[in-house]
Amino acid sequence: MMNVSSRLAHCLPAVAILAVVLGISGCQQDPEPSVTDDNQNTISQTASAQTSETLSETKQTTPSIEQHQTPLTILALGDSLTEGLGVASDANYPAQLEASLQERGYKDAKVINSGLSGETSTGLVNRLDWVLQTKPDVTILTIGANDAMRGIDVATIEANIRTAVQRLQDNGSTVILGGMQIYDNLGSDYVQSFAAIYPRVAKDMDVTLIPFFLEGVGGDPKLNQADAIHPTKEGYAVIVNDNILPVLAPTLETLKSADANGSVNASEPAAKNTPTETM
């Protein structure tokens, strides 16, 4: 018995010491984790992502070339020659003109087709309030052929065209006037008086003139439909490329460089005497 008690007496201090050591060890806080390679990679990736976001935001706030472009609205106003009677919707001159302008860098250009078959100058004036809601920057006005086919007095036709031009200008639109000519079945005096309307109006009202809207197309069977009046798709391509764009392009450049007070238009030479019937 004495030997067992003696041994327990010797062991108890050691057990007590061990318990204290374990207790102290349990109260100590875990050491701070060291920054491992994985953590460093995560931090680096986060910083990189933030930098990328910053650069992205910077790019977004810096307008691109296209963002600098001002939207351009062109109103194609007239009769069936503008509407494109007899051809597909993408073959008329307004559609071809819009495609051509966008190819030339006017990405925001929009050409509104406001042609109406059978339209006269009086009818066009009567619907100006509606078409002016489009707020066109430029208007290509081609009207009068149907009046002439009906033998309407030249003075009436001219007065209507002047009214249309004035109201378009008052609305802030730069007007390009398409000159027209007709066959001489109404007599040479009427034909000449009718053709003279367009250069006179262009000069008096300071608008740009397309001397003859159908130049190079009127009277050519290869470029007109069976009625010999309305152009084909190929005929409209000639009108756009050879007759409209050479006049429109300088006008657009003038508008681009002009101040907020408006632009200055120069009249073109008088229309050539190449008569044709239109509708």
Secondary structure in CASP SS format (residue, H / E / C, confidence):
PFRMAT SS
TARGET T0000
AUTHOR 0000-0000-0000
METHOD secondary structure of the structure
MODEL  1
M C 1.00
M H 1.00
N H 1.00
V H 1.00
S H 1.00
S H 1.00
R H 1.00
L H 1.00
A H 1.00
H H 1.00
C H 1.00
L H 1.00
P H 1.00
A H 1.00
V H 1.00
A H 1.00
I H 1.00
L H 1.00
A H 1.00
V H 1.00
V H 1.00
L H 1.00
G H 1.00
I H 1.00
S H 1.00
G H 1.00
C H 1.00
Q C 1.00
Q C 1.00
D C 1.00
P C 1.00
E C 1.00
P C 1.00
S C 1.00
V C 1.00
T C 1.00
D H 1.00
D H 1.00
N H 1.00
Q H 1.00
N H 1.00
T H 1.00
I H 1.00
S H 1.00
Q H 1.00
T H 1.00
A H 1.00
S H 1.00
A H 1.00
Q H 1.00
T H 1.00
S H 1.00
E H 1.00
T H 1.00
L H 1.00
S H 1.00
E H 1.00
T H 1.00
K H 1.00
Q H 1.00
T H 1.00
T C 1.00
P C 1.00
S C 1.00
I H 1.00
E H 1.00
Q H 1.00
H H 1.00
Q C 1.00
T C 1.00
P C 1.00
L E 1.00
T E 1.00
I E 1.00
L E 1.00
A E 1.00
L E 1.00
G E 1.00
D C 1.00
S H 1.00
L H 1.00
T H 1.00
E H 1.00
G C 1.00
L C 1.00
G C 1.00
V C 1.00
A C 1.00
S C 1.00
D C 1.00
A C 1.00
N C 1.00
Y H 1.00
P H 1.00
A H 1.00
Q H 1.00
L H 1.00
E H 1.00
A H 1.00
S H 1.00
L H 1.00
Q H 1.00
E H 1.00
R C 1.00
G C 1.00
Y C 1.00
K C 1.00
D C 1.00
A E 1.00
K E 1.00
V E 1.00
I E 1.00
N E 1.00
S E 1.00
G E 1.00
L C 1.00
S C 1.00
G C 1.00
E C 1.00
T C 1.00
S H 1.00
T H 1.00
G H 1.00
L H 1.00
V H 1.00
N H 1.00
R C 1.00
L H 1.00
D H 1.00
W H 1.00
V H 1.00
L H 1.00
Q H 1.00
T H 1.00
K C 1.00
P C 1.00
D C 1.00
V E 1.00
T E 1.00
I E 1.00
L E 1.00
T E 1.00
I C 1.00
G C 1.00
A H 1.00
N H 1.00
D H 1.00
A H 1.00
M H 1.00
R C 1.00
G C 1.00
I C 1.00
D C 1.00
V H 1.00
A H 1.00
T H 1.00
I H 1.00
E H 1.00
A H 1.00
N H 1.00
I H 1.00
R H 1.00
T H 1.00
A H 1.00
V H 1.00
Q H 1.00
R H 1.00
L H 1.00
Q H 1.00
D H 1.00
N C 1.00
G C 1.00
S C 1.00
T E 1.00
V E 1.00
I E 1.00
L E 1.00
G E 1.00
G C 1.00
M C 1.00
Q C 1.00
I C 1.00
Y C 1.00
D H 1.00
N H 1.00
L H 1.00
G C 1.00
S H 1.00
D H 1.00
Y H 1.00
V H 1.00
Q H 1.00
S H 1.00
F H 1.00
A H 1.00
A C 1.00
I H 1.00
Y H 1.00
P H 1.00
R H 1.00
V H 1.00
A H 1.00
K H 1.00
D H 1.00
M H 1.00
D C 1.00
V C 1.00
T E 1.00
L E 1.00
I E 1.00
P C 1.00
F C 1.00
F C 1.00
L C 1.00
E C 1.00
G C 1.00
V C 1.00
G C 1.00
G C 1.00
D C 1.00
P H 1.00
K H 1.00
L H 1.00
N E 1.00
Q C 1.00
A C 1.00
D C 1.00
A C 1.00
I C 1.00
H C 1.00
P E 1.00
T C 1.00
K H 1.00
E H 1.00
G H 1.00
Y H 1.00
A H 1.00
V H 1.00
I H 1.00
V H 1.00
N H 1.00
D H 1.00
N H 1.00
I H 1.00
L H 1.00
P H 1.00
V H 1.00
L H 1.00
A H 1.00
P H 1.00
T H 1.00
L H 1.00
E H 1.00
T H 1.00
L H 1.00
K H 1.00
S H 1.00
A C 1.00
D C 1.00
A C 1.00
N C 1.00
G C 1.00
S C 1.00
V C 1.00
N C 1.00
A C 1.00
S C 1.00
E C 1.00
P C 1.00
A C 1.00
A C 1.00
K C 1.00
N C 1.00
T C 1.00
P C 1.00
T C 1.00
E C 1.00
T C 1.00
M C 1.00
END
